[in-house]
Amino acid sequence: MEGDDTLRLRVFDLNCWAIRYLSKRRQERVRLIGDILRQERFDLVLLQEVWSEQDYSDLKAKLGGCYPFSHYFRSGVFGSGLCVFSRFPILDTLLYQYSLNGYPYMLQHGDWFCGKSVGLLIIKISGIVFNVYVTHLHAEYCREKDAYLPHRLVQAWELAQFIRHTSKAADVVLLGGDLNMHPEDVGIRLLRGWTGLRDAFAEATRFEGCEDGCTLVPNNCFTVKTELLPFPLGIRIDYILYKAVSSFTVKCEELKTTTGTALGTDIPFSDHEAVMATLHIRRQGQAAGANLGTAEPMLVDVVTEARTEVGVGLRAAQRQRYSTGRMAVLALLLLLLQAAAALGALAGLADGQPFPKLSFSLLAFLAIGVLLLATGLHLFHTMEVKMLQGTEEQMRMALRALQERP
Amino acid sequence: MEGDDTLRLRVFDLNCWAIRYLSKRRQERVRLIGDILRQERFDLVLLQEVWSEQDYSDLKAKLGGCYPFSHYFRSGVFGSGLCVFSRFPILDTLLYQYSLNGYPYMLQHGDWFCGKSVGLLIIKISGIVFNVYVTHLHAEYCREKDAYLPHRLVQAWELAQFIRHTSKAADVVLLGGDLNMHPEDVGIRLLRGWTGLRDAFAEATRFEGCEDGCTLVPNNCFTVKTELLPFPLGIRIDYILYKAVSSFTVKCEELKTTTGTALGTDIPFSDHEAVMATLHIRRQGQAAGANLGTAEPMLVDVVTEARTEVGVGLRAAQRQRYSTGRMAVLALLLLLLQAAAALGALAGLADGQPFPKLSFSLLAFLAIGVLLLATGLHLFHTMEVKMLQGTEEQMRMALRALQERP
């Protein structure tokens, strides 16, 4: 606490792009990240894409002196990539894995294997209860034809619902992470509107860093320049959001982003820029009521827009469920036909050997392969349909509640 | 409210055993369940194993008059099976899907496909905020050698953590469901100890129903008698648990179970007995502090016991991850060997045709099949290991917090 009633909190957030064997100069960059964290002594460090537990352990060993508390959230095949370092004790944690996260067969994107989640940490500083959330939503690979938009919207909705339901006893809520959404995207408006979280960049008294607060910029030597062609300044997809939920106020005094290479080296920390916020938390006389972040008529529009997009995803998932189901049935019919033909041949109904054995066996194996694959995909798309329907239903309920309010 | 300050709440809980094509006399029983619910007019109805959305819709249509509010939780391939009917408006919902829930290849058990979850509903009655949870944990198929114990313990832990983190603004917490654990099992002790929930059966002033409150009894014509041989009275695995978290007290005035056939018919409602509780909720003068359900030294023992079992599961999962990984590598080696031999034959290095084409192709297809299957299983067990490690770590953190308390 500064003086009697103001707490100053310095928060660091970075998507570290630390994928084993794939990310360029990973170990060097993880060392650089460790160096800056040790040097700057933030209060709270929220990291994403730390996919290797070894990297986390190395950071933990290096930072033990200035950040005695830390947590790594495990999920999916490669872990969640989410971890936190803190100067203050972490009292409790909870992980919520998003119900939809891309497709297992999109190997080139790989999001499905990462078990994308939101991690919650409870931290108490000077008697103030902080609910700190760290997350990473599904990537956007093609903005013009974004096949993952419905999944990302389900994630944004689940994130908002998770925050609302778990933060009721918190004094201050903090969310940091790579949301993979531009500030004006429907997912961000939904998240902010439905939770009342404020954007540190928009609220900051002072700002220093990349123009427009961008965190994926063409100047960074690791970004794919062609993807950023429509955005000459870059894009802002990494955020620090906050709100006070009881008798506290939070103000963002300063927001910074890194702007390329780390001090004294020729490389940046990551393909993303880090976001650093200095927050002032002040106890105020009277308790502020819980409030939504967006005026309600506007919020109705945002939820309706999000629901429409989820509906588009639902119909696409239903089509895929149908076509994979049909494929499985066709493969099964082919197999049955082959079985009948083989039995007929065995029983001597046909004259001689009607099929060459090799092609016959190859065809059977192919049919079995297609049957298994199509059945697996059918089950997967059935789950996808269920979750999209569930989210649409929840949004419908939210809209009704909003419209019924006096 | 009765008088000024007491609310009387009648809660019904039942595992309906309504699996399409598999459960005996399903439609007849769903009709009977609808009849009793309409006749008895409970305040809150918590159902599990309603796997068909059609059954839910039929119940909804039938019960619309006396239970105007309802919700079906969607997840997994067949849905979560969880649904709720209420006389009072449902203000909000949230679904948390357990991170572990059996194995996809255990088709004869099928739990994995159900997306077992806990559903949360927020209901406000006479100004009192109720957090109502409905859940169904992984079944126990063999008590002597329970391969699913670690998964069920992870679920019990996640359930407890989810309740703790989401119920902080609730006045009253209610949990109903089929927990698939006997009252003395470590999972139940963990859940009750870590959340402070009380068992309506143990607390009830009056009890009426099956002896010892059993909900899976040999007298029920749908239960498998051989499975209940070691328990002549049956077992109690369906629960209504509750607690008051602020300035309220909850008392269980009466607990009942059904005892076999429904009135006027020859069949019971389900293979489980229903649990019906009448609760008295009273506003009291001073706020009660949040408290754990079990004295702390005992709670340390319970968490330690649970952590040991999770550790056993972790080592089993690590062994399976290793053996499936090894199998995948062997299949890959075989494929490479075949490719080399085929290339050799094509290049004319071997004299004539060394392999019969048919067996050669069959072997290749077999190797591809084994490679795909083993890789899939390896990924699955890698995720299992991650989640078991994550739970063990959370339990370790909980133990440290318990031991550090003054």
Interface residues (C-beta under 8 A of the other chain):
Chain A: F73 R74 S75 G76 V77 G79 I90 L91 D92 T93 L94 L95 Y96 Q97 S99 F113 G115 L120 Q161 F162 R164 H165 T166 K168 A169 K357 L358 S361 L362 F365 I368 G369 L379 T382 M383 K386 M387 Q389 G390 E393 Q394 M397 A398 A401
Chain B: F73 R74 S75 G76 V77 G79 I90 L91 D92 T93 L94 L95 Y96 Q97 S99 F113 G115 L120 Q161 F162 R164 H165 T166 K168 A169 K357 L358 S361 L362 F365 I368 G369 L379 T382 M383 K386 M387 Q389 G390 E393 Q394 M397 A398 A401
